Amino acid sequence: MSDANSTPVGFIGLGNMGGPMAINLAKAGYPVKAFDLSADACKKVAEGGATIAASAADAVKGAKIVVSMLPASRHVEGLYLGDKGLLALLEPGTLVLDSSTIAPVSARKVAEAATARGLEFLDAPVSGGTAGAAAGTLTFMVGGDTAVLERATPLIKSMGANIFHAGGHGAGQGAKLCNNMLLAILMIGTSEALSLGKSLGLDPKVLSEVMRRSSGGNWTLEKYNPVPGVMEGVPASRGYTGGFGTDLMLKDVGLALEAALGSGACVPLGGLARELYASHSKAGHGGLDFSSIIGLINPQP
């Protein structure tokens, strides 16, 4: 174990993304003390080499780096802020890396509070899906100071293959929201095209390959095909389970629209994508992977 990798890490949030990330840190040699409200999630991470803490506060006790991966802005603010928040428990100089996808204004709020306590903060949301989290090939979009990112880079490289410094605090979240809004639109468009192909009698595997190698090629065709049986190892081939939930995508696109409203940007396709994902969620599919949106476009009998 190297000196760099002997740095104690507290990890909060062990879901479909956070769990594999914590395990990869443990595999890289970091002493990881992790916590999640789900006992099953904790068990999986313990099997991967991390120590399970009794609480979030216990997880960060003695940590030099804290990593969090939580569902929404309110969870991140609730975890870190206030007299009982984690920022009040951390020693000055501790690095806080939040990989949740939240509103840029929330990231800046936590960053300001962290800085006031002598802590170093980065908003560092990720892209690459659950497969990327497991393989350690995630893309990190980082907001914060360059010197702090340099300190965090060895740790990030244990979880990801690409690191982009988007700018100051909140910029990582801004980049992630732009990315996820586009991903939502691409998944809907890909689902429409594949559904049209089915109606024309085309084999979805053949059509997917045609489009993948043509001008319609995109990440969903490369890595995340929404049609069951076309691609192995993706949520579509396991009942749309274990991926990035429809409700999470709905949340992210909603954050993108809020950001657009604040900046005056025009995002008509983003608005339509949110309406479609909202309809899909209201139909009872909020817990299914976001690629299940193909079921809204092409309902199965």
C-alpha angles and dihedrals in degrees: 000000000000124000090247092054093049090073109120113243128198112203123193121189119037104188129130091305104026095048096060090041091055091047091052090053090051091048089052089058102260115140098239122194108188140185138190134159089237114085091200092054090049091050093054092050092046088054087053093059106270127123115240118228127212093233143356089264090053091049093059097043106122093359120144091192127034122196124189132188110180135158104247149359094269091056093051094047090045091051098049110024134073133035091300095041123113094250088069090056100048125096116243110268094035113140116230117198114186112193096175119117106242141145114294089233090057091050090052091047092055091042092054091050091047093049091050088058094049094256128135116235135190128179102215114169117178142222130199105082130241091308090056091047091053094044094045092238100119124142113234120207106198134199121189144061120336093230092053091049090052089055091049097044098091090052093045091050089060088063105030146034100212131046123187122185101214097181138268128350111318094020093101089056091047091054091047093051091051089050096048094046088055091046091053090051092046092050091051092047093047091048091051093050094047091047090051089050091052090052088053092052097254123150106246091219092054094043092048091054092046092053094040090059095039137064091286092063116132143152094273090059092044100046114002114036111184097211115093114245097016097096130024123231097022127115092252089065094052102046094280091290132136099028139090107318125236090235091053091051089047089053093049095048089048089054089050091053091049089052091048091051090052094048097038093241120156112234108163095156090048089055092050091047090054091051091052094047090046090054091048091051094047088053088064101264100109093116095051123092114276091246087070085081084095086076090063091050095042109021115203118230 
